[in-house]
Amino acid sequence: MARPILHSITWSDGWNEDHVNLIPEQMAPCFPLQLEDRELRCWVIYPDKGNGKTKRKKKGKSRRQKPKLWAVVIIEELHQADTFAYEVTLRRIYKRGELVIRVWVKNDADDQSDEAKVFTFISPRPEQLDSLEQRLVNMAAKRVYYAISQTWSLPHSQARTVAVQ
């Protein structure tokens, strides 16, 4: 059987990283926590089987060319570790099973240097994940990273109050 070809990766709520600043002000203080239960969906298509025979042309796309859901990554839990840092629990679901992945994401407004540590795998180690899993986890972490930046406009005292809650 031919390997599937990546078609697209979409968020369940239609979020697109090109539109980062569309978050309403009333959501900003705890916005990263509101990301729970968001899904990142990976769609694939299957290439037509080319057996060398000529085929008559069909009027529409073949069923194999329609996108099919291949994998889902769900943001299950977010725990605020620091003012601008979160521990994120993700659940990766493939047809062959599920896996819980935990990562740490930080986006501190006061530390935007190139050396700043912003993303770390907690479990499992990244070597234990395939390249698609790593890509999906990175995309989910990027969403949390952008959500944290939405809290920068808050005074640090208010952001710390949110951290305690």
Sequence and secondary structure as in RCSB ss.txt:
>XXXX:A:sequence
MARPILHSITWSDGWNEDHVNLIPEQMAPCFPLQLEDRELRCWVIYPDKGNGKTKRKKKGKSRRQKPKLWAVVII
EELHQADTFAYEVTLRRIYKRGELVIRVWVKNDADDQSDEAKVFTFISPRPEQLDSLEQRLVNMAAKRVYYAISQ
TWSLPHSQARTVAVQ
>XXXX:A:secstr
    EEEEEEETT   GGGTT   GGGGGGGGGGGTT EEEEEEE      S      SS  GGGS EEEEEEEE
EEEEEEETTEEEEEEEEEETTEEEEEEEEEE  TT  STT   EEEEES GGGS HHHHHHHHHHHHHHHHHHHT
TTTS HHHHHHHHH 
